[in-house]
Amino acid sequence: MSHNTFGHLFRVTTWGESHGPALGCVVDGCPPGIRFTLDEIQAYMDKRKPGQSRFVTQRREDDIVKVLSGVMLSEDGTVMTTTGTPISMLIENTDQRSKDYGDIARRYRPGHADYAYDLKYGIRDYRGGGRSSARETAARVAAGALARKVIPGVTIRAALVQIGKHRINRANWNWAEVDKNPFFCPDAEMVPVWEDYLDTIRKAGSSIGAVIEVVAENVPAGLGAPIYAKLDQDIASLLMSINAVKGVEIGEGFAAAELSGEDNADEMRMGNDAQPVFLSNHAGGILGGISTGQPITARFAVKPTSSILTERQSIDADGNNVDVRTKGRHDPCVGIRAAPIGEAMVACALADHFLRDRGQTGKTR
Ligand SMILES: Cc1cc2nc3c(=O)[nH]c(=O)nc-3n(C[C@H](O)[C@H](O)[C@H](O)COP(=O)(O)O)c2cc1C
């Protein structure tokens, strides 16, 4: 199962499985001299880790990151400074329960990767899904935390904007609310609605999809390049690489199809400081594949979790018709924990493009 690496200059390789002893990442190409603390990495890991509310999987993992290489530790042991060599980060798996997966060892969960993995590789780690498990995304979040340090001043935040048919009221958007509820929801009024809704879904042993929005602010203008290194192309690719993601939009996305040229045009004027000002941001901060300095906005849709308690028709590895009911600990809505993962992927894309831009133009922006 090759292709475990993404990025060009900020290059991330992830390794490890859901039910192995550990997983992690190697970040190659991180510039030397970047200072960070473990607490800074851990803060993002804590946002993604399982078991934090009844609305996510009850697997218990502390997701403590160990940095194995690529840094010099300060004498007091608190600050790490990158040396420019590969940075290896490790996260132990401490709460595996392989027996939960005995029933699906030879049965394919409809909607999951089981059938496709067996078909292609002839071998499948059924214990938690191996590499198809979103445990792997813990390593991406560690890499993303480091990526943020490569692009200081850039703020990258994600919020859940839709669960099932329940969309937030964008007029109520308040970033301060996002960390106050278990859904990363920016609309305080939607929180009780989602609570009731997800309780019903969860108790029925079912699952539901969601939409997450990622916003990156203070991104320098000039990142990205025509034609095969468009910033939106790379952001979309990395968001699409997240498990269960079925759609990605930048700016207006699919809604742009309903707009007229007049409505969609982001008009410009010169501001008082002799800098251009955009009067709207339908483009989501990217024109011609290059960042304009406006906030970058991306949304991604995740499908409902395929591991559900309701019996569904499928087949097994011997070609028999079977009914599959998935027990074990699963996320009833994977969109919740996908929010910090989306942030991490955007951070990695921006760090990579920041370094590529500096390499080509010599500008530090
Ligand atoms: C944060 C997160 C948590 C997930 N948790 C589960 C889970 O508990 N059970 C499950 O069946 N799928 C879960 N998934 C989705 C599967 O990993 C995904 O559906 C599977 O790898 C197949 O890939 P695909 O959906 O992209 O085709 C999760 C995804 C994310 C992003």
The ligand as a MOL file (V3000), in Angstrom:
LIG
                    3D

  0  0  0     0  0            999 V3000
M  V30 BEGIN CTAB
M  V30 COUNTS 31 33 0 0 0
M  V30 BEGIN ATOM
M  V30 1 C -12.3700 11.4790 12.1140 0
M  V30 2 C -12.9010 10.2800 11.4050 0
M  V30 3 C -13.3760 9.2280 12.1490 0
M  V30 4 C -13.8850 8.0900 11.5150 0
M  V30 5 N -14.3960 7.0940 12.2850 0
M  V30 6 C -14.9690 6.0320 11.6810 0
M  V30 7 C -15.5710 4.9960 12.4610 0
M  V30 8 O -15.6030 5.0530 13.6960 0
M  V30 9 N -16.1130 3.9360 11.7990 0
M  V30 10 C -16.1140 3.8570 10.4370 0
M  V30 11 O -16.6300 2.9000 9.8770 0
M  V30 12 N -15.5570 4.8240 9.6760 0
M  V30 13 C -14.9910 5.8970 10.2580 0
M  V30 14 N -14.4270 6.8780 9.4830 0
M  V30 15 C -14.4960 6.7690 8.0300 0
M  V30 16 C -13.6080 5.6760 7.4460 0
M  V30 17 O -12.2760 5.8460 7.8710 0
M  V30 18 C -13.7330 5.7180 5.9110 0
M  V30 19 O -15.0560 5.6930 5.5280 0
M  V30 20 C -13.0060 4.5350 5.2910 0
M  V30 21 O -11.6190 4.6960 5.4080 0
M  V30 22 C -13.3160 4.3530 3.8020 0
M  V30 23 O -12.8220 5.4170 3.0680 0
M  V30 24 P -13.7700 6.3940 2.2370 0
M  V30 25 O -14.9810 6.6330 3.0780 0
M  V30 26 O -12.9600 7.6380 2.0550 0
M  V30 27 O -14.1120 5.7010 0.9490 0
M  V30 28 C -13.9000 8.0100 10.0970 0
M  V30 29 C -13.3910 9.0890 9.3510 0
M  V30 30 C -12.9080 10.2150 9.9830 0
M  V30 31 C -12.4170 11.3600 9.1670 0
M  V30 END ATOM
M  V30 BEGIN BOND
M  V30 1 1 1 2
M  V30 2 1 2 3
M  V30 3 2 2 30
M  V30 4 2 3 4
M  V30 5 1 4 5
M  V30 6 1 4 28
M  V30 7 2 5 6
M  V30 8 1 6 7
M  V30 9 1 6 13
M  V30 10 2 7 8
M  V30 11 1 7 9
M  V30 12 1 9 10
M  V30 13 2 10 11
M  V30 14 1 10 12
M  V30 15 2 12 13
M  V30 16 1 13 14
M  V30 17 1 14 15
M  V30 18 1 14 28
M  V30 19 1 15 16
M  V30 20 1 16 17
M  V30 21 1 16 18
M  V30 22 1 18 19
M  V30 23 1 18 20
M  V30 24 1 20 21
M  V30 25 1 20 22
M  V30 26 1 22 23
M  V30 27 1 23 24
M  V30 28 2 24 25
M  V30 29 1 24 26
M  V30 30 1 24 27
M  V30 31 2 28 29
M  V30 32 1 29 30
M  V30 33 1 30 31
M  V30 END BOND
M  V30 END CTAB
M  END
